Amino acid sequence: MRNIIVIVNEQRKEKIMDTTILIVEDEKNINEILSYTFTQSGYNTLSAYDGVPGLEMSLQHKPAFVL
């Protein structure tokens, strides 16, 4: 049973590491905190500080999530 749990956790870890989150937030401190938090959790992050650059980054990089 223990081996199955480890395999599931490793697969989940690989999926998280391949997941990119785009953070669109004009407050630099909030943007940095969100980016740091998600990066520490294993996600790739992109940051934009305005809607237009955020939209451009979204179209170019196709993140899994946009905040």
KADA-V206005 format. One record per run of one state. SS is the DSSP state (~ for helix, > for strand, _ for the rest). FROM is the first residue (numbers start at 1). TO is the last residue. If there is no record, write none. Layout:
BEGIN
ss=SS from=FROM to=TO
ss=SS from=FROM to=TO
END
This chain:
BEGIN
ss=_ from=1 to=1
ss=~ from=2 to=17
ss=_ from=18 to=19
ss=> from=20 to=24
ss=_ from=25 to=27
ss=~ from=28 to=40
ss=_ from=41 to=43
ss=> from=44 to=48
ss=_ from=49 to=50
ss=~ from=51 to=61
ss=_ from=62 to=64
ss=> from=65 to=66
ss=_ from=67 to=67
END
